[in-house]
Amino acid sequence: MNEQETRIDDEGKGSAFLTLQETADLLRLDYFTVYEYVQKGHLPCIKFGMGKKKTYRVDKRELEKWIDRHTVRRVENKANSILARLHGL
């Protein structure tokens, strides 16, 4: 990971997996938004159990990668450079 990528630091405590509620809290999203992302296959997770007994867990490493893929990178410097060149013509 480079400096711009997000790290989820557990300080060596707890599991390598998050519940959907923990994931929602971390992302500052509503639980049902995270649940919908999981149901639609947008957020990588592991499903345990079947039927009404199923539960989902999100791997912290996979969540870091997912956050990095979905982070909007600022391109202001490049845009400003292009605008400067256009105005210089």
Backbone hydrogen bonds, N-H to C=O, Kabsch-Sander energy under -0.5 kcal/mol:
donor,donor_aa,acceptor,acceptor_aa,energy
5,E,2,N,-1.2
9,D,7,R,-0.8
10,D,8,I,-0.6
13,K,10,D,-2.6
18,L,58,V,-2.8
23,T,19,T,-2.4
24,A,20,L,-2.7
25,D,21,Q,-2.7
26,L,22,E,-2.5
27,L,23,T,-2.4
28,R,24,A,-0.9
29,L,24,A,-2.6
33,T,30,D,-0.7
34,V,30,D,-1.8
35,Y,31,Y,-2.6
36,E,32,F,-2.1
37,Y,33,T,-2.3
38,V,34,V,-2.2
39,Q,35,Y,-2.8
40,K,36,E,-2.3
41,G,38,V,-1.2
42,H,37,Y,-2.5
43,L,37,Y,-1.3
46,I,57,R,-3.1
48,F,46,I,-0.5
48,F,55,T,-3.3
53,K,50,M,-1.6
54,K,51,G,-1.3
55,T,48,F,-2.5
57,R,46,I,-2.3
58,V,18,L,-2.8
59,D,57,R,-0.5
60,K,16,A,-2.7
63,L,59,D,-2.4
64,E,60,K,-2.2
65,K,61,R,-1.9
66,W,62,E,-2.5
67,I,63,L,-2.8
68,D,64,E,-2.2
69,R,65,K,-2.4
70,H,66,W,-1.6
71,T,68,D,-0.9
73,R,71,T,-0.6
79,A,75,V,-2.7
80,N,76,E,-3.4
81,S,77,N,-2.0
82,I,78,K,-2.3
83,L,79,A,-2.7
84,A,80,N,-2.4
85,R,81,S,-2.0
86,L,82,I,-2.2
87,H,83,L,-2.5
88,G,84,A,-1.4
89,L,85,R,-0.5
89,L,86,L,-0.8
